[in-house]
Amino acid sequence: MPLDCKLLLDSVFDEEFGLRLSNFSIKPVHVANGLCRALTGRTYETVALNKSFRRYVRNQKLGVDQERNPNSSVLAQFGQAFQALHGTAPNERSLTRLRALALDVFGADDGVYEQPDKSSFTLSNERFATRDPSDMRAGAFLSKLLTVIPKLGTDAADVLRLLLSTETDAWTTLALPLLAIGNVREESEGSESAMRAAKSEHLFESVQGHFMSPTLGGLRSALDRLGRFERTSGSKLNSLRRLVLFGCFAIHVHVVSRWSERSTQAPRPAMLFDMHDGTVTSVRDASRSTLRASGDAIEGLIRMRLKETVASEFGSTARALEKAISGSGKSQTLQTTFHNYLAGGVEATEALSHAIADEAFAANGEHPIGALVELGRRAGFLSPWSNQGRGGKLHKRYTATAEFLETLVAATVEPEEPLEFPEFLARVRDSYGIVFGRPEDDVAIRENNLRGGQFGPPTSINEEDLRHNTEQMRRLVVESGYGKAYADGRTLVTTRLQGSL
């Protein structure tokens, strides 16, 4: 294997995560597009959609929007999609308004561009699926998670395929004349893509029909549970959205937990969800600390894997590693960083693995946690560290929007098996690593480790504020209609909305 820092990092991503944490603008629409493509094995030509929706295109050099697809051009190419009743010519003003509204609807997450296969639309039907690679194989990973080991049931995959095949929703109906212009393309993985997929096959290994990975097994169960809920609850678009949003969260949990599954000595950080909207300083800061520990866990796995690769591929002595660096033609920066680690007393293979990681992170432009932070912010379980949005892009805290809280309950509680509130809290801790601040959570929050043992700097906690945070979570569940409070102090968490028939 050549000593190529980016190549080595990408190999770790492929083998340990099954996806690459190198798109720092990744959005749920990208994941939805990739998931649809992987589940159906099809994409569609969307030139008519892109040109109809994208009247103006940004000229990055000039910093202005230029009209690239005027009404006359769109009508000349796709006029059959805009034919009015009784053969009346389309009204210019109405067409302009329609195109602007369509872009707002189908490009709600700013994922639609002039280039068809670099676009991801607001997904309501499989015919919106493109070859956009922006999900960095996150969709393929989720598809595999939902369909491997069929004996476990494939409720989430079945519901997604069913929803994506129907055309009765308002979004699809609106776009049908343009969708009819696009041809279907059967998709199959190319050699490079297949090679990357093969590297992650071990993640989905099973024993007697069950995942060897307890994390992936729990996430599969949660997604299928959510699929069963969506069969009988909610509208098509809401169901699609919730399944994708929880899929984004599943990716976060998988990546953060992977080191603890790879090594019995590695930590598994807790995720402290701040339910006070950032107004309680101690909880807000502690939540931010748990997110920082999540980033450290990702980095810890990457550096451990790189160290293994360095020892096996390039040798273990400083002399052998110096020779590998020199023969690779790599930048002086790598050699300097390697020497700096050596001078600091770091063992040779660890020094080179640290230097490779530093150079690869710099080449990518950001720490790998950045991709998860961007996805989590848009999915509704990460928010700015403070209400003013201060602290930079990576300074976020765990939280839950009303929509994500509803999704979390539906993914955790069986439709016909309500849970006592303490049972619910125990289940989300065991399944996802989420904590809210019960007394039994204090040590894990302080140590940044659900397994016990300090991981990184200790987190300062205020026990009273944590108890209030847990109580706030209970109140929010009741107020959302997914909890029933009784006079004896018990609270029952259920997916059957209170007051519904």
N, C-alpha and C positions, 0 to 999 in steps of 0.2 A: 504494500500500500504506500503511495507517495505521501510525503510529508506536506500535505496541503491542508491548512488550518480549516478553511470553510468546508472542504470535502470531509474532513474528519468529524466536524461538528454535525454536518448533515447526516452522516452515517449513524451517529448517536441518536439523533432525532428519529430516524427511520426505524432503528432497532429497538429503542426503548419506549418511544411514544406512539409510533405508527403514523406520525404527522410531523410537520416541520414548524417550529416556532420562529419563523423568519418573516412573516407578514405583519407589520405593526399597525396596519390599518384594516385588519380583518374584521368583518361584520357578520352578524347572524344571517343576513341574506346570502353571503358567500357560502356559509355552512349549509344553509337550506338548499342552495343550488347544487352544491357538490353531493349532498345526501340524495336529492332527487335523481341526479344523474347516475349515482351508484346503485340505487334501489331499482330503477327502471331499466338501466342499460341503454338509455336513449338520450339524445339531445335534439334540439331543433334549430333550424336557421331562423334568426330573428331580425334580419336586416330591415324588414318592414316596420317592426316595432321600434328599433333603434332610431331609424331615420324619422319616423313619425313623431316620436317622443322628444328627440334631441334636435330641436330647431336651431338652437345656438350651441356653439362649441367653444370652449375656452382656449384662447391663444395664450399659452403660458409665457411666451417671450414678451408679448405686448401687455399681458395682464388684462385683456379685455375679452368679452364674449363676442364672437362673430357668427353671423347667420350663415350656416352651412347647408341647411335643409329648409329652404323657404316653402311656403304653402304650394306654390306652383310646381316645384320639383316633386313634392310628396304626391300631389294629385296626378302628376304625369306618370309616376312609377306605380302608385298603389291606389289609383282613383276608385277601383272597384270596391275598396273597403270603406269608402266615404260616400257612396251613392245614397242620396236622400230618397224618400218615398216619392212615387209618381215621377221619377226622373229629374227632379229639381236639382239644379247645380248647387254644390255646397256653398253656404254663406261664408265669406272670407272671415268675418269677425267671429262667427261661431266656431269655425275650424281652428282659428288661433286660440280661442278660449279652450276648446276641447283638447288641443295638444298640450297646453300648459297644465291643465288639470290632470291629464293622463300621466305626465311626467311626475307630478306630485304623488299620484296614486301608486304607480308602478315603479317609481324610483325613490320610494319613501326613505330609504337608507343611503341615498346618494351612491348607488351601485350601478347606475345605468349610464353608459357612455356611447359615443358614436360607434365604436368598434363592437360588433355583436358578441364575439367570444371573449371579450374582456368585461362583459356586463353581467350583473346578477339582478334579476327583477324581483319585485315583491311577488312571492311565489303563491299562486292559488291553483295552478294546474301544471302538469308535467310538461306542457307545450311551451312553458316559459324557460325550460332548462337549457343552459348553454354550456360551452366548454371552458368557461372562466376558471382559471386555476387558482384564484385568489384564496380559496379555502385551504390551500396547502395540504390537501388530502384529509382534512378533518371530516369531510362528508363521507369519504370512502371508509375511514376508521369507524364512524358511527354506523354506517350500513353494515359493516362486518360485525360489529358488536350486536346489532339487532337481529341478524339472521343466522349467525353461526350457532351450532348446537340446536337444531330445530326442535328437539324433544322438550326444550324448556318452554316452548311456545313462542310465537312471533307476533304477539298482539300489536306492539308498536309499529313494526314493519307493515303488517297487514292493514292497519288503519291508515298509515301514511300512503300506501299504494292506492287504497280505495279513495281517499280524499283527493289525491293528485289526479285521479282518472276522471273525476266528475267535472261537469262544466256548468252547473246550475247556479253558482255564486255570481254576484254582481260584477266582481272584478273580471272573471273569465268571460262572462257574457259581453262586457264592454269591449274587450280586446279580441273577441272571436273573429271578426272580419280580417284583422291583421294577422292573427295566429294562423288562419287558414292558408295564408300565402307561404308560410315557412314549411320546408320539407323536413321530415324526420331523418335522423342520422343514428344508426345503430352504433353504439360505442363499445370498444374493447380496449383493454389496456395494452399500450405499447410495451416494448421490451424494457425500457428504463422504468416505466411505471410499474410493470409486473415485478421487476427486480426489487424495487423499493417495497412493494407490498409483501413480497416473500420474506423480507427481513423482519417484518412485524408479525409473521404467522405465529411465532411462539407466544405472543401475548394472549392469544385466544385458545391456547391448549386447554384440554378438558380431561377430567378423570371421572369415569362412570357418569357421563352426561352432565357434569358440572364444571364450571370454570375453575382452573387452578388458581387464578387470580381472584381473591375475595373481593377486591375493589371492583373489578369489571363484572363479577357475578352479581354484586349488589346493585350496580348501575343498570345492568340489563334488567334485573327484576323491577327496578324503579321505573324504567322507561316502559316496560310492558304493562306495569300497573297503571301508569299514566295513559297508555293506549287503551286499556279497558275502560278507564274513566271517560275518555274522549268518545268512545263508541256511543255513549248515552247522554253526554253533556256538551253543551256549548255549540256554537256555530262552526262551520267548516274552517273559516279563516282563523278564528280563535284557537281551534284545535291544532291546526297546522303551526300556528305561532307558538303555542305552549310546548308542543313536542320539540320544536327546534330550539327554543330557549332553554329547555331542560337538557337538550343534547349539548348545548354550549357549556352548561354547568357540568355535565358529565365529563366533558373533555378536561375541564379545569381540575376536577377531583382526581381523574386518572393521572394527569401529568404531575400534580403536586404529591400524590401518594406513591408514585412509581418507585422512588428511591427506597422507601420503606419495604416495598415488596421485593426489590432487587437484593437488599441486604438486611439481615435480621438485626444488625447493629445500627441501622440508619433511623433517623427520627421520622415521625409523621406529624407535621404541624397541624394544629387545630385551626379552624376558621371561626373566629368570633364575629358573629353577626350583630352589628350595632343597630338596634331597633328604635333609637331615640333621634334619628335624623341628624346625627352629628352634634347634638346640642349638649350632650354630657361628655365633658372633655376626657375623663378617665377612660370611659368605654370607647370613645372614638379613637384615642391614642393606642389603646390595647388592641383594638381591631386592626389598626394600621400595622402594629407590630406583628400580628399573626400573618398578615399578607406579606410582610417583608420576610418572615420565616419561610413562607411558601416559596418565594423566589430563591432563598438560600438553599432550600431542599432541591429545587430544580438544578441549581448550579452545582450542588454537591454531587448529584448523580452524574452530571456531565463531566465533572473533573475526575471522578472515580473511573468512569468508562474510558476517558482519554488516557488516564494513567495506565490502565490495563493494555490499551492499544499501543502506547509508547513502549512498554516493556516487551510486548510480544513481537512488535514489528521493527523496532529500531534499536533495542538493547537496553541495558540498565545502568551502564557506566556513563559518567560525564563525557569521557572521551568518545564513546560510541555515539552518544546523542549529539555531541558537537559535530561529528562527522556527518550525521544524518541531516543536520541543519544546513551545513555547508554544501552538501550535495544536492539539496533540494532547490537551491537558488532562491530561497525565501528572503524577505526583507531583513535589513539590519535590525529592525525593531524586534523581531522574534529572537534574534541572537542576544540582543541587549537585555531583553526581558528575562530570558533564560539565565543569563549570567547574574542578573540582579537577584533572582530567586535563589540561585546557588550561593551567592554572597550572604544572603540572609539566613543561611543554614538549612535550606530546604533540600531534601534528598533529590537526586538527579532526575529520576523519572517523574516525580511529582513536580519538580521545577519546570520541566518541559511541558507537562500536561497543563500546568497553570498558564504558561506562556502561550500555548496553543489556544486555550480557552479565551484568554484576554484578547489575542489577535482576532480570533473568529468573532467574538462579540463586537469588537470594534468594526470589523468588516461588515457585519450585519447592520450596524448602526444603533443597536440597542440591546439591552439584556433580554434573554428569552422570555422572562416574565412579562415583558411589555406586550407581547402578542395576546397573552391570556388576560391582561388587564384591559386592553381595548375591547376584547370580545366580552368580558364580564361586565364592563360598563354598559355596553349596548344591550346585554341580555338582562340586566336588571338586578345583579347581585354584587356589583361594585359601584361605589360612589366616590366623589372627591373627598379627600381627607377632612376638609372643613366645608361649611356651607358656602363660603366665598369661593370655593374651587381652588384654593391656594395649594402650593406644595409641589407643583409639577405634574407631568403626565403619569408618573409611576406612583405618586403619593395618593393612594386610594385606600378605602376601608371596605370591609364586607358589610353588606346591608341587604335588604329585600324590598323591592317595590311591591305594591299591592298585587300586581299581576304575578310576579315571581313567587310571592308567598302563597298565593292560590295554587300555583303550579307545584310548588314544593309539597304542599299538603296532598294534592292529588297523586303525586308520585310516591308518596310515603305511606299513605293509608289506603288499605283495600276498601273498595266501595261498600262492601257489606260488613266490614270489620272495624268499627271505630276504635280509637285508642284513647286511653286516659292521657292527659297532658304530659305527665312524667314519662309515660311509655313512649310518647311521640318524641320527646326530647332525647331520650336514650337511643331511639332508632335513628334519628338524623345524625347523632354523634357517631354511632357505630357504622352507619352506611356511607356517610359523606364527610365526616370529620367536623360537622357544624356544632358549635357550642353557643350558648346564650348567656351563661353566667350562673349556673347552679353551683352550690357549694362543692359538689364533686368535680366541677370543671376548673376550679381555681388553680390547681397544680398544673394542669395541662396548659392553661393560658399563661401562667407565670413562666413555665419552662419552655413554651413554644413546642410542646411535644406530647402527643397523645399516648406515646409509649413509655413515658417516664424518662427522666434524665434531661439535664439542661441542654438546649439547643440554641446557641447564640446568646446574646445578652439577655438577662432576665427581664421580663415584662412587668412593669409596675401596674398593680391592679388595686381597685377600690372595691372591696367585697360588697359593700352596701349598694354601690352603683350597679354592680353586676346583677344583684338580686332584683333591682328595679328593672334592669334590662330584660330579665327573664319574665317578670310580671308584665312588662310592656308587650312582649311577644305573645303572652297569653291573651291580653286584651285585644290585640290586633287580630288574632285568630277568631275570637268571639265576634268582634265587630265585622269581620269579613263574612260572617255567616257560616264559617267552617268549624265553629266551636260552640258548644253548649255549656254554659256555666250553671251549676246547681247550687242550691242554698247551703249544702254541706261543704262547699269549697271545692268540690270536684269540677273539673272541666273535661269534657269529652270532645275529641277532635274527630271530625267525620267529613267525608266528601259529599254528604247529602246536605245541601244548603238548608239552614234552619229557616222554617217558614214555608219551605217548598213542599209540594205534595209528593 
